[in-house]
Amino acid sequence: MSCESIRFWSGPAAVLVNRESFTQKVAIAVATATVVSVRTPPGHHVENALRPVALITGTSSGIGLAVAVKAARAGYRTVATMRDTAKAGDLLEAAAEAGVRVDVRRLDVVDRDSVAAAVAGVVADHGGLDVVVNNAGQGHVGTVEVDSVEDFRRTMEVNFFGVLHVTKEAMPHLRANRGRLVTVTSVGGVVGQPFNEAYCAAKFAVEGMMESLAPVAATQGVRVVVVEPGAVGSNFLENVSVGSELENGSGEGWRDAAGAAPMPYARALRSYLERSTVGLARAQTPDEVADHVLRVLSSDAPPFRVQTSDAARRLVGLKLVDTDGAAVTGVTAQWLRW
Ligand SMILES: NC(=O)c1ccc[n+]([C@@H]2O[C@H](COP(=O)([O-])OP(=O)(O)OC[C@H]3O[C@@H](n4cnc5c(N)ncnc54)[C@H](OP(=O)(O)O)[C@@H]3O)[C@@H](O)[C@H]2O)c1
């Protein structure tokens, strides 16, 4: 299959279906998914305006890829976006293995025009938008003294402003369909982690934005959820950027960062990186995290905050008494019913 968009039929039925509740649509999706797997001949795509539409960012690898395949299997018309559609190979292979189709489109979360164009294209071609999964993100290792202000800005651009761009474009459509906005943040969105000042600042910012938005969006029937993984065995570590002053041109990135550290933090950084590497052995798989995201989509009343493992829940629990966010969102929702 090519990386080009696959157009689905959209028309009056798409308008009609918008009156269904989110969970009714999910039930239809699950039923339809069965039909798709049993009856659809290879190479023939199902044009079914009854299935809810899910847009996922950052699907070239890892969690986004796994969510896209599982969403398609669950019956969603799945729009799998990525900043470079030439990287769609792994996703398309996984989709083919699972016997599902995904609609691959370009979306670079830092480029507002590309976000606007992608969302408008999806609404035009699919008739609406029911689910957005803000997944795209990138780690950054450094610390204030070796990170440039530009390092901070770049990390905020992808991890915070990227989420803002997508959310802002998607909200009118999610509101129209009483849909769901799910954002993959991190335990690092709750607990500040050493040598992650820029990344955690961005993920904290996302959590603050989403926690504030949740009660407001709920007045319009839109559920807002943050999903907080701990370590996940994806391409994340390969993609982590390092502070400007930790770059030594070896091409080893964070793996060589401690050796390159021209500063008094080298020992602490080495310990942190060694611990992180060991921790990877206990990392969750992207599939496991994706299962949590899919549960959020199928649940009648998902909590605001979802940790994807016991270890993640324990760490977040050190910081929060209200680990699933029910107490905070319960109180703030009341402020809107004054
Ligand atoms: N892995 C972990 O340990 C871990 C833990 C907690 C939270 N998370 C969060 O989980 C999410 C997914 O990460 P992952 O673990 O699946 O890592 P990953 O395999 O590196 O996937 C990250 C995805 O984000 C995409 N991306 C990066 N910048 C983008 C941009 N400007 N526009 C659109 N897409 C962009 C990447 O695309 P390219 O292929 O083009 O780079 C890739 O598809 C991230 O938000 C991350 O912060 C990860």
The ligand as a MOL file (V3000), in Angstrom:
LIG
                    3D

  0  0  0     0  0            999 V3000
M  V30 BEGIN CTAB
M  V30 COUNTS 48 52 0 0 0
M  V30 BEGIN ATOM
M  V30 1 N 9.5480 5.6910 25.5770 0
M  V30 2 C 9.4110 6.1360 26.8050 0
M  V30 3 O 10.1450 5.7090 27.7250 0
M  V30 4 C 8.3300 7.1370 27.1370 0
M  V30 5 C 7.9760 7.3110 28.4670 0
M  V30 6 C 6.9910 8.2380 28.8000 0
M  V30 7 C 6.3670 8.9530 27.8070 0
M  V30 8 N 6.7210 8.7670 26.4970 0 CHG=1
M  V30 9 C 6.0200 9.5840 25.5040 0
M  V30 10 O 5.3890 8.7170 24.5830 0
M  V30 11 C 5.2190 9.3840 23.3390 0
M  V30 12 C 5.6660 8.4610 22.2130 0
M  V30 13 O 7.0360 8.1610 22.3580 0
M  V30 14 P 7.6500 6.7350 22.0080 0
M  V30 15 O 8.1220 6.1420 23.2720 0
M  V30 16 O 6.7150 5.9590 21.1610 0 CHG=-1
M  V30 17 O 8.9520 7.1930 21.1880 0
M  V30 18 P 9.3130 7.1090 19.6260 0
M  V30 19 O 9.3340 5.7050 19.1780 0
M  V30 20 O 10.5610 7.9270 19.4900 0
M  V30 21 O 8.0980 7.8400 18.9150 0
M  V30 22 C 7.9710 9.2350 18.9260 0
M  V30 23 C 7.1470 9.6360 17.7170 0
M  V30 24 O 6.9610 11.0600 17.7580 0
M  V30 25 C 7.2610 11.5410 16.4520 0
M  V30 26 N 7.6160 12.9480 16.4160 0
M  V30 27 C 8.6770 13.5820 16.9530 0
M  V30 28 N 8.6640 14.8810 16.6240 0
M  V30 29 C 7.5500 15.0710 15.8560 0
M  V30 30 C 6.9630 16.1780 15.2060 0
M  V30 31 N 7.5380 17.3950 15.2490 0
M  V30 32 N 5.8050 16.0100 14.5370 0
M  V30 33 C 5.2270 14.8040 14.4650 0
M  V30 34 N 5.7530 13.7110 15.0170 0
M  V30 35 C 6.8880 13.8450 15.7120 0
M  V30 36 C 8.3890 10.6620 15.9580 0
M  V30 37 O 8.5200 10.7910 14.5520 0
M  V30 38 P 9.9140 10.6560 13.7670 0
M  V30 39 O 10.0420 9.1970 13.4400 0
M  V30 40 O 9.7310 11.5130 12.5530 0
M  V30 41 O 10.9950 11.1450 14.6800 0
M  V30 42 C 7.8540 9.3020 16.3930 0
M  V30 43 O 6.8760 8.8340 15.5050 0
M  V30 44 C 6.0210 10.6750 23.4410 0
M  V30 45 O 5.1550 11.7610 23.6830 0
M  V30 46 C 6.9190 10.4400 24.6370 0
M  V30 47 O 7.2780 11.6520 25.2700 0
M  V30 48 C 7.6840 7.8740 26.1430 0
M  V30 END ATOM
M  V30 BEGIN BOND
M  V30 1 1 1 2
M  V30 2 2 2 3
M  V30 3 1 2 4
M  V30 4 1 4 5
M  V30 5 2 4 48
M  V30 6 2 5 6
M  V30 7 1 6 7
M  V30 8 2 7 8
M  V30 9 1 8 9
M  V30 10 1 8 48
M  V30 11 1 9 10
M  V30 12 1 9 46
M  V30 13 1 10 11
M  V30 14 1 11 12
M  V30 15 1 11 44
M  V30 16 1 12 13
M  V30 17 1 13 14
M  V30 18 2 14 15
M  V30 19 1 14 16
M  V30 20 1 14 17
M  V30 21 1 17 18
M  V30 22 2 18 19
M  V30 23 1 18 20
M  V30 24 1 18 21
M  V30 25 1 21 22
M  V30 26 1 22 23
M  V30 27 1 23 24
M  V30 28 1 23 42
M  V30 29 1 24 25
M  V30 30 1 25 26
M  V30 31 1 25 36
M  V30 32 1 26 27
M  V30 33 1 26 35
M  V30 34 2 27 28
M  V30 35 1 28 29
M  V30 36 1 29 30
M  V30 37 2 29 35
M  V30 38 1 30 31
M  V30 39 2 30 32
M  V30 40 1 32 33
M  V30 41 2 33 34
M  V30 42 1 34 35
M  V30 43 1 36 37
M  V30 44 1 36 42
M  V30 45 1 37 38
M  V30 46 2 38 39
M  V30 47 1 38 40
M  V30 48 1 38 41
M  V30 49 1 42 43
M  V30 50 1 44 45
M  V30 51 1 44 46
M  V30 52 1 46 47
M  V30 END BOND
M  V30 END CTAB
M  END
